[in-house]
């Protein structure tokens, strides 16, 4: 019996606990699978890339790391541009 999409989403959401992070993880993984990356779980021929990504997350084959804002590099300050003046 095939797993329903809603069951896949719920089981993946239990592992990630943030719908925004889950969407980003699935999106990135779907892109990877589309480029030819191999699935980390056994797949059924009827599964879409999204199904595979959700199943990988639900089975804890994929994880994520949240980078705190303090740990992220600070953007460089913009330099003030020097205006050249023509000598008259």
Residue pairs with C-beta under 8 A, 6 or more apart in sequence:
2 44
2 46
3 51
3 55
5 51
5 54
8 51
8 54
8 55
8 58
9 22
9 54
11 54
11 58
12 22
12 26
12 54
12 55
12 57
12 58
13 19
13 22
14 58
15 57
15 58
15 60
16 22
16 25
16 57
16 64
21 64
21 66
22 57
25 53
25 57
25 62
25 64
26 50
26 53
26 54
26 57
29 49
29 52
29 53
29 56
29 57
29 62
30 49
30 50
30 53
33 39
33 49
33 52
33 53
34 49
39 52
39 56
40 56
40 59
40 61
40 62
41 52
41 55
41 56
41 59
41 61
43 51
43 52
43 55
47 55
53 62
56 62
